[in-house]
Amino acid sequence: MTIEITGVGSVLPGRVMTNRELEGMVDTSDEWIRERTGIRERRIAGEDTVVSLAAKACERALEDAGKKAADVDLILLATCSPEMLLPCCACQVQSLIGAEKAVCFDLNAACSGFLFALDTAYAYIRSGLYRNALVVGSEVLSKLVDWSDRGTCILFGDGAGAVFVEEAQPGAGILSIVQGSNGFQGSVLSCGAKGGEPIRMEGKEVYRFATRQVPECIEEAVHRAGLSLGEIDLFLLHQANLRILESIGKRLKVPMEKIPVNLDRVGNMSSAAIPVLLDETQKCGKIKKGQRIVLSGFGAGLTYGACVMIWGR
Ligand code: UT7
């Protein structure tokens, strides 16, 4: 038995912050940001919160799946930027959308958070404890950023994405999962709790880690699925930096046509990156029934993971 994604939804805040606007805040340029990262603009939450964005994404995922909030058994919300620690964001989403019987909790694995939450849902549903889950990645990173640090403030954006998962139809669903953590290198990307240190990053170290670890992890997940890299139709990867995506593509010998990119419009949205990309890629008709898809993320912790699935809808 395995699980498949049967509904997807996402939401981006309305306010767009362009690279030009950042030129007025720190010593940077549109050209530098585009060349080094591929990012042109990002969204900033304003009045929206991790919870309000997540609730909207969940409602859209439920609608897409043709399900009601009352049907939901489990809500797993991945975030590293909660406005409140208690109650957890997932419980707040539960009350906003009216998912009366759902068991709800948050999970923090930074940019790998959505993937780790999906893996957790997989384990729960396979165990028979729950029949379905809403898996959400939601971030308001603009609150955690030091807007005077040009090394980080140009990278991040806000948004949320969610999927509804349930037992897979024959021939569809998750085939393999690989996860990893390396707490020994945790200091290269850190952020304090509320009121503490903003996001601090040794960009080059994170870059090196991502371009080495992610291809290895994808290769292992594809191997465990009994497939070869050439048999994969799409690679939906964490959107941190276009150069990282290109380097991963090069190492795996995968053409960029198979690696969708949206970071130019949204920046790095941490745990929200993969589900938002999934939603956008699906909505523009790029994902087709029966295709083999890899999801892969990496981030603070350090954490990383990949999963291989067959798209069933
Ligand atoms: O979700 C996971 C989280 N993070 C990541 O995946 C980030 C991974 N790392 C990266 O994407 C890249 O390392 C960055 C985009 C953060 C930085 O790019 P880089 O090519 O590694 O640049 P660098 O840090 O080596 O800096 C090169 C130069 C430095 O100046 P000097 O020392 O050569 O004079 C920096 O001070 O660029 C300077 N610099 C900037 N200049 C203009 C750094 N940030 C900026 C900026 N605008 N925003």
Boltz pocket constraint, residues with backbone or C-beta under 6 A from the ligand:
constraints:
  - pocket:
      binder: B
      contacts: [[A, 27], [A, 28], [A, 29], [A, 32], [A, 33], [A, 36], [A, 37], [A, 111], [A, 150], [A, 151], [A, 154], [A, 189], [A, 201], [A, 202], [A, 203], [A, 204], [A, 206], [A, 207], [A, 210], [A, 240], [A, 241], [A, 244], [A, 268], [A, 270], [A, 298], [A, 299], [A, 300]]
      max_distance: 6.0
